[in-house]
């Protein structure tokens, strides 16, 4: 089958969306399917406000339409709500084609924090974007509950996984720093709430892995913290595995892949009891969830690394791929384009579709654990 992925998040960006879709494409192509990715690198673009390394495509509609016409996909998934995503959404509605979307980021919360936009203004905009989709895929049960409370419909679970071969217990002596070592890995940006970790009074050493727009200012503000910057996956895995606790200070993430990566490395988590951590972490076993982040980090030192590793092994990427394949909306009877978007909006709501698993019938099914 031919699958079109539309996303504003794509390499050289480094984030959970890029990591997740890299695994989805790799796994589904191994099952015999073909992907076309429509991403910002294919268009003229400008830097996103406050994110100079995130491009925003300019006037992508015509090229998106031409690419989808030429590729003639069997399924269309819109991963992000930016200009490219909106152009693909318009195309699907104009052609009365079913499509799916995913909710990767809590943008209403980001807009409130960055631009003071009330949630009552931003949530309806995102709800309208996702409304025509056959399914909107969210990564955790808590995120589904939050969206349903905001009157989103057709929200389905699409969880995440971890590469337990890359992220595994390794030599702790790799980091020659005063212990205990508390690590925080991920994008260094305002919405990650990093100062909540960096200002903690903790014994040993605090280490930050990652890059982002806040890196320069945080380095200056917290000179005693070890900032490693961006590390390639192998080096990052070595650093994470050498830590004693992985601290996850974000309160706006929808999931938090780095928590699974740390657990797979035998490193327990310290986090706030919010959406993301409370779905990923087993409190008192693989991590500590507490409004007092310092108390959580200290208590996490006493947890069993083997329990963390054992829990992470129940989250392979193959399970995530199976969930995605289950929810994709297959285009059974392509229809002629309708020149009137108003007419096609209603047609798009009633188009008959066939939903089927994308999994290779000859491949062994994943055993739920």
C-alpha positions in Angstrom: 0.0 0.0 0.0 1.1 3.6 -0.6 0.9 5.8 2.5 1.3 9.6 2.4 2.6 11.2 5.5 2.2 15.0 5.9 4.3 16.5 8.7 5.9 19.8 9.7 8.4 17.9 11.9 11.2 16.3 9.9 15.0 16.0 9.9 17.2 17.8 10.6 14.8 18.6 13.4 15.3 16.4 16.5 12.2 15.7 18.5 9.7 13.0 19.5 7.6 13.4 16.3 10.6 12.9 14.1 11.8 9.8 16.1 8.3 8.3 16.1 7.7 8.6 12.4 11.2 7.4 11.6 10.3 4.1 13.3 6.9 3.9 11.8 8.2 4.3 8.3 11.1 1.9 8.8 8.8 -0.8 10.2 6.0 -0.4 7.7 8.4 -0.3 4.7 9.9 -3.6 6.0 6.3 -5.0 5.8 6.2 -4.0 2.1 4.5 -0.6 2.1 5.7 2.6 0.4 5.8 6.0 2.0 5.8 9.5 0.6 6.6 12.2 3.1 5.6 15.8 2.5 7.7 17.9 4.8 9.0 21.5 5.1 12.3 20.8 3.3 10.3 20.6 0.0 9.1 24.2 0.2 10.2 27.7 0.6 10.0 28.5 4.3 10.6 31.0 7.1 11.7 30.2 10.7 9.0 29.7 13.2 8.6 32.4 15.9 10.9 31.6 18.8 12.1 28.4 17.0 14.7 29.5 14.3 15.5 25.8 13.5 11.8 24.9 12.8 10.8 25.9 9.2 7.3 27.1 8.4 6.4 26.3 4.7 5.1 29.2 2.6 2.1 28.7 0.4 2.4 24.9 0.2 -1.1 24.2 -1.2 -0.3 23.9 -4.9 2.7 21.6 -4.4 0.9 19.5 -1.8 -2.0 19.0 -4.3 0.4 18.1 -7.1 2.4 15.6 -5.0 -0.7 13.8 -3.7 -2.2 13.7 -7.2 1.0 12.1 -8.6 1.5 9.6 -5.7 -2.2 8.6 -5.5 -1.9 7.2 -2.0 -4.0 4.4 -0.5 -3.9 6.2 2.9 -3.2 9.8 4.0 -2.1 10.7 7.5 -1.7 14.3 8.6 0.7 14.5 11.6 0.8 18.2 12.3 -1.5 21.2 12.2 0.7 23.7 10.4 0.5 25.1 6.8 1.4 21.8 5.1 -1.1 19.9 7.3 -3.8 22.3 6.5 -3.0 22.1 2.8 -3.3 18.3 2.9 -6.5 18.6 4.9 -8.0 20.9 2.3 -7.0 18.4 -0.4 -8.7 15.5 1.3 -11.9 17.4 1.9 -12.0 18.7 -1.7 -11.6 15.2 -3.0 -13.9 13.6 -0.4 -11.0 11.3 0.8 -10.8 9.8 4.3 -7.7 10.7 6.3 -6.3 10.3 9.9 -4.5 12.8 12.1 -2.4 12.7 15.2 -2.1 14.9 18.2 1.6 15.1 19.0 1.9 18.4 20.8 -0.2 20.4 23.3 0.0 23.5 21.2 -2.9 25.3 23.0 -0.9 25.1 26.2 2.2 26.3 24.3 0.3 29.3 22.9 -0.9 30.2 26.3 2.6 30.1 27.7 4.3 31.9 24.8 1.6 34.3 23.6 -0.9 34.3 26.5 -3.6 33.0 24.2 -6.5 31.7 26.3 -7.2 27.9 26.0 -10.8 28.8 25.2 -9.6 30.5 22.0 -7.0 28.0 20.8 -8.7 24.6 21.6 -11.6 25.3 19.2 -9.1 26.0 16.4 -7.4 22.6 16.9 -10.7 20.8 17.4 -11.9 22.1 14.0 -8.7 21.0 12.3 -9.0 17.4 13.6 -12.8 17.1 13.3 -13.1 15.7 9.7 -10.5 13.0 10.4 -11.7 9.4 10.6 -9.5 9.1 13.7 -7.3 11.5 15.7 -4.5 9.4 17.3 -3.2 10.4 20.7 -0.3 8.7 22.6 -1.8 8.1 26.0 -5.1 7.4 27.8 -4.7 10.7 29.7 -4.3 12.6 26.5 -7.4 11.0 25.1 -9.3 12.0 28.2 -8.1 15.6 28.0 -9.1 15.8 24.3 -12.5 14.3 24.9 -13.1 16.8 27.7 -12.4 19.5 25.1 -15.1 17.9 22.8 -12.7 16.2 20.3 -14.3 13.2 18.6 -13.0 9.9 17.2 -9.8 10.0 19.4 -7.9 6.7 19.4 -4.9 5.4 21.2 -1.6 5.2 19.4 1.2 4.7 21.9 5.0 4.9 21.6 7.9 2.4 21.9 11.6 2.2 22.6 14.6 0.7 20.9 15.7 -1.6 23.7 18.8 -2.7 21.8 20.2 0.8 21.6 18.9 1.9 25.0 20.1 -0.7 27.4 22.1 -0.9 30.7 25.7 0.1 30.1 28.9 0.9 32.0 28.1 3.6 34.7 31.8 4.6 34.7 31.3 6.2 31.3 30.6 9.5 33.1 33.3 10.5 35.5 31.3 13.0 37.5 30.4 13.3 41.1 27.4 11.0 41.9 24.6 10.7 42.0 24.1 11.9 38.4 20.7 13.3 37.4 20.2 13.5 33.7 17.6 15.4 31.6 17.5 14.6 27.9 15.4 16.3 25.3 14.8 19.6 23.5 16.2 22.6 25.4 13.2 24.9 25.1 10.9 26.9 27.3 8.0 24.5 27.1 10.1 21.7 28.6 10.1 23.5 32.0 13.9 22.8 32.4 14.5 25.4 35.2 12.3 23.3 37.5 15.1 20.7 37.3 18.1 23.0 37.0 17.3 25.0 40.1 16.9 21.9 42.3 19.2 21.5 45.3 20.5 17.9 44.6 23.6 16.1 45.6 26.1 15.0 42.9 25.7 16.4 39.3 23.0 17.6 37.0 23.5 16.8 33.3 21.4 18.1 30.3 21.5 16.5 26.9 20.0 18.2 23.9 19.9 21.4 22.0 17.3 24.1 21.5 16.5 27.8 21.6 17.0 28.1 25.4 20.4 26.4 25.5 22.5 29.5 25.5 20.5 31.3 28.2 20.3 28.3 30.5 24.0 27.6 30.2 24.6 31.2 31.4 22.0 31.0 34.1 23.0 27.7 35.6 26.9 27.5 35.3 27.2 24.5 37.6 25.1 22.2 35.4 26.8 20.1 32.8 25.3 20.9 29.4 26.3 18.2 26.8 24.5 19.8 23.9 23.3 17.6 21.0 24.6 14.0 21.0 24.1 11.4 18.3 22.0 8.4 19.4 24.8 6.1 20.4 26.5 8.8 22.5 23.2 9.8 24.0 22.4 6.2 25.0 25.8 5.9 26.7 25.2 9.1 28.7 21.6 8.2 29.7 22.7 4.7 30.8 25.5 6.2 32.9 23.1 8.3 35.0 21.5 7.3 38.2 18.1 9.1 37.7 16.4 10.6 34.6 14.5 13.8 35.5 11.6 14.8 33.3 10.4 18.2 34.3 7.9 18.9 31.5 4.3 19.4 32.3 3.0 19.8 28.7 4.4 16.7 26.8 1.9 14.3 25.4 4.2 11.3 26.0 7.9 11.7 26.6 10.0 9.2 24.6 13.1 9.9 26.7 11.4 8.4 29.7 11.1 5.0 28.0 14.6 5.3 26.7 15.9 5.9 30.3 13.9 3.0 31.7 15.2 0.7 28.9 18.7 1.8 30.1 17.9 0.7 33.6 17.5 4.3 34.9 14.5 5.3 37.0 12.4 8.4 36.3 11.6 11.5 38.5 8.7 13.6 37.1 5.6 15.5 38.0 2.3 13.5 38.1 0.9 14.9 34.8 -0.1 13.7 31.4 2.7 11.7 29.9 4.6 10.6 33.0 1.6 9.2 34.7 0.9 7.0 31.6 4.5 6.0 31.1 5.9 5.6 34.6 4.8 3.0 37.1 5.0 5.1 40.3 7.2 3.5 43.0 8.5 0.9 40.6 10.0 2.5 37.5 10.0 6.1 38.8 8.6 8.5 41.3 5.9 11.0 40.5 5.6 13.9 42.9 4.8 17.6 42.8 8.1 18.0 44.7 10.5 17.2 42.0 13.5 17.2 44.3 11.8 14.6 46.5 11.0 12.5 43.5 14.6 12.6 42.2 16.0 11.6 45.6 13.5 8.8 46.1 14.1 7.5 42.6 17.6 6.6 43.6 16.3 3.7 45.6 14.4 2.0 42.8 15.5 -1.2 41.1 17.0 -0.7 37.6 16.0 -4.2 36.6 12.3 -3.2 37.1 12.8 -0.2 34.8 14.3 -2.4 32.1 11.7 -5.0 32.4 8.9 -2.5 32.1 10.4 -0.8 29.0 10.7 -4.2 27.2 6.9 -4.3 27.2 6.9 -1.3 24.9 8.5 -2.3 21.6 8.0 -0.1 18.6 6.3 -3.0 16.8 3.3 -2.6 19.1 3.1 1.1 18.2 3.3 0.2 14.5 0.4 -2.3 14.9 -1.7 0.3 16.5 -1.1 2.9 13.7 -1.8 0.3 11.0 -5.1 -0.6 12.7 -6.3 3.0 12.6 -5.2 4.2 9.2 -8.2 5.0 6.9 -7.8 3.3 3.5 -9.1 5.0 0.4 -11.4 2.4 -1.2 -13.1 4.4 -3.9 -11.3 7.6 -5.0 -13.8 10.2 -6.1 -13.6 13.0 -8.6 -12.3 16.3 -7.2 -15.1 18.8 -6.2 -14.3 22.4 -7.1 -16.4 23.7 -4.3 -14.8 23.2 -0.9 -18.0 23.9 0.9 -19.8 21.0 -0.9 -16.8 18.7 -0.3 -16.7 19.4 3.4 -20.0 17.7 3.8 -19.1 15.0 1.3 -16.0 14.3 3.3 -18.1 13.5 6.3 -20.1 10.8 4.5 -17.5 9.1 2.3 -17.5 5.4 2.6 -14.1 4.0 3.6 -12.6 0.6 4.2 -10.4 0.4 7.3 -8.0 -2.5 7.4 -4.8 -3.5 9.2 -1.6 -2.5 7.3 0.3 -5.4 8.8 1.8 -7.9 6.5 -0.4 -11.0 6.7 2.6 -13.2 6.6 4.4 -11.5 9.5 3.9 -12.9 13.0 1.6 -10.8 15.1 2.9 -9.0 18.2 2.1 -10.8 21.4 0.6 -8.4 23.9 2.5 -8.5 27.2 
